[in-house]
Amino acid sequence: MWFVAIFVVLFTGKWNSGMREFVVKALRLGIKVNAYAMMLTDEYPPFSLED
């Protein structure tokens, strides 16, 4: 989705708020999962896009 968002922002000059929230939440979840996988934290990441 972030790849599509790059082109949307490039051509329209603004973010759709729903798309932006999805991309930010997906990136945040990816960072949490990577931190857990690399044993940087003991907190098990939730498998949802909600905080």
N, CA, C and O of each residue as an XYZ file, in Angstrom:
204
protein
N       0.818     -1.184      0.000
C       0.000      0.000      0.000
C       0.868      1.257      0.000
O       0.504      2.260     -0.614
N       2.006      1.211      0.679
C       2.851      2.413      0.721
C       3.383      2.756     -0.664
O       3.619      3.926     -0.967
N       3.573      1.739     -1.508
C       4.045      1.978     -2.866
C       2.985      2.742     -3.673
O       3.307      3.663     -4.424
N       1.746      2.353     -3.506
C       0.640      3.059     -4.159
C       0.539      4.473     -3.593
O       0.294      5.429     -4.329
N       0.732      4.597     -2.276
C       0.640      5.909     -1.632
C       1.687      6.877     -2.166
O       1.423      8.074     -2.275
N       2.854      6.379     -2.494
C       3.903      7.246     -3.051
C       3.413      7.902     -4.342
O       3.604      9.102     -4.539
N       2.789      7.127     -5.211
C       2.315      7.679     -6.470
C       1.102      8.591     -6.282
O       0.950      9.580     -6.999
N       0.248      8.260     -5.327
C      -0.898      9.127     -5.046
C      -0.413     10.490     -4.581
O      -0.906     11.518     -5.047
N       0.549     10.506     -3.665
C       1.090     11.771     -3.174
C       1.842     12.495     -4.288
O       1.770     13.719     -4.398
N       2.543     11.759     -5.089
C       3.303     12.365     -6.180
C       2.395     13.084     -7.181
O       2.716     14.181     -7.638
N       1.267     12.466     -7.517
C       0.391     13.040     -8.531
C      -0.647     14.010     -7.972
O      -1.018     14.967     -8.651
N      -1.122     13.782     -6.747
C      -2.153     14.666     -6.198
C      -1.579     15.716     -5.260
O      -2.177     16.778     -5.087
N      -0.438     15.442     -4.655
C       0.183     16.392     -3.743
C      -0.334     16.317     -2.324
O       0.046     17.137     -1.488
N      -1.204     15.339     -2.027
C      -1.701     15.199     -0.656
C      -2.019     13.740     -0.347
O      -2.244     12.931     -1.247
N      -2.031     13.422      0.954
C      -2.333     12.082      1.429
C      -3.823     11.955      1.677
O      -4.447     12.879      2.199
N      -4.392     10.837      1.313
C      -5.719     10.477      1.767
C      -5.565     10.041      3.216
O      -4.697      9.221      3.513
N      -6.380     10.564      4.126
C      -6.183     10.297      5.555
C      -6.301      8.807      5.894
O      -5.548      8.311      6.732
N      -7.226      8.089      5.263
C      -7.367      6.661      5.527
C      -6.157      5.871      5.053
O      -5.702      4.955      5.737
N      -5.640      6.224      3.890
C      -4.455      5.554      3.361
C      -3.246      5.838      4.243
O      -2.448      4.944      4.524
N      -3.118      7.095      4.680
C      -1.994      7.466      5.532
C      -2.028      6.694      6.852
O      -1.004      6.178      7.299
N      -3.197      6.617      7.471
C      -3.317      5.885      8.739
C      -2.978      4.412      8.558
O      -2.302      3.830      9.406
N      -3.434      3.797      7.468
C      -3.131      2.393      7.225
C      -1.633      2.172      7.054
O      -1.072      1.238      7.628
N      -0.983      3.026      6.270
C       0.455      2.884      6.025
C       1.241      3.073      7.319
O       2.168      2.312      7.594
N       0.884      4.070      8.110
C       1.589      4.326      9.372
C       1.403      3.153     10.331
O       2.368      2.716     10.958
N       0.181      2.636     10.455
C      -0.067      1.509     11.358
C       0.637      0.237     10.884
O       1.151     -0.524     11.704
N       0.666     -0.001      9.576
C       1.343     -1.187      9.052
C       2.847     -1.098      9.281
O       3.475     -2.095      9.639
N       3.430      0.073      9.080
C       4.863      0.243      9.340
C       5.172      0.082     10.826
O       6.179     -0.525     11.193
N       4.312      0.623     11.672
C       4.503      0.493     13.124
C       4.453     -0.974     13.554
O       5.257     -1.409     14.378
N       3.505     -1.734     12.995
C       3.408     -3.157     13.313
C       4.652     -3.896     12.822
O       5.166     -4.770     13.520
N       5.139     -3.553     11.632
C       6.345     -4.190     11.107
C       7.555     -3.933     11.987
O       8.375     -4.826     12.198
N       7.667     -2.722     12.498
C       8.781     -2.394     13.393
C       8.681     -3.189     14.692
O       9.691     -3.681     15.196
N       7.470     -3.318     15.236
C       7.280     -4.089     16.477
C       7.639     -5.559     16.271
O       8.299     -6.166     17.114
N       7.204     -6.127     15.150
C       7.490     -7.543     14.874
C       8.987     -7.752     14.671
O       9.544     -8.730     15.169
N       9.644     -6.849     13.950
C      11.088     -6.967     13.744
C      11.857     -6.821     15.054
O      12.830     -7.540     15.280
N      11.438     -5.909     15.911
C      12.106     -5.746     17.204
C      11.962     -7.004     18.043
O      12.911     -7.414     18.711
N      10.783     -7.623     18.015
C      10.584     -8.865     18.759
C      11.413     -9.998     18.146
O      12.012    -10.788     18.875
N      11.449    -10.081     16.827
C      12.185    -11.154     16.152
C      13.690    -11.045     16.388
O      14.383    -12.059     16.463
N      14.192     -9.828     16.503
C      15.627     -9.623     16.741
C      15.973     -9.613     18.228
O      17.093     -9.291     18.624
N      14.961     -9.980     19.051
C      15.127    -10.080     20.506
C      15.554     -8.766     21.151
O      16.351     -8.759     22.089
N      15.023     -7.657     20.646
C      15.300     -6.363     21.249
C      14.298     -6.034     22.345
O      14.538     -5.160     23.179
N      13.174     -6.741     22.336
C      12.150     -6.542     23.353
C      11.503     -7.874     23.697
O      11.478     -8.792     22.877
N      10.982     -7.975     24.910
C      10.302     -9.197     25.342
C       8.795     -9.103     25.149
O       8.086    -10.098     25.304
N       8.301     -7.919     24.814
C       6.863     -7.730     24.648
C       6.416     -8.314     23.317
O       6.890     -7.897     22.260
N       5.500     -9.281     23.368
C       4.999     -9.930     22.165
C       4.116     -8.953     21.401
O       3.175     -8.414     21.984
N       4.378     -8.702     20.122
C       3.597     -7.708     19.384
C       2.193     -8.223     19.053
O       2.025     -9.395     18.717
N       1.191     -7.351     19.148
C      -0.153     -7.765     18.762
C      -0.238     -7.881     17.246
O       0.389     -7.106     16.523
N      -1.002     -8.838     16.772
C      -1.136     -9.012     15.332
C      -2.409     -8.319     14.844
O      -3.312     -8.945     14.289
N      -2.443     -7.022     15.069
C      -3.527     -6.177     14.570
C      -2.950     -4.804     14.315
O      -1.854     -4.483     14.775
N      -3.687     -4.001     13.585
C      -3.217     -2.658     13.295
C      -3.648     -1.655     14.351
O      -3.386     -0.460     14.214
N      -4.303     -2.124     15.399
C      -4.692     -1.245     16.510
C      -3.595     -1.226     17.556
O      -2.916     -2.228     17.783
N      -3.431     -0.070     18.194
C      -2.393      0.046     19.225
C      -2.821     -0.569     20.473
O      -2.074     -0.565     21.452
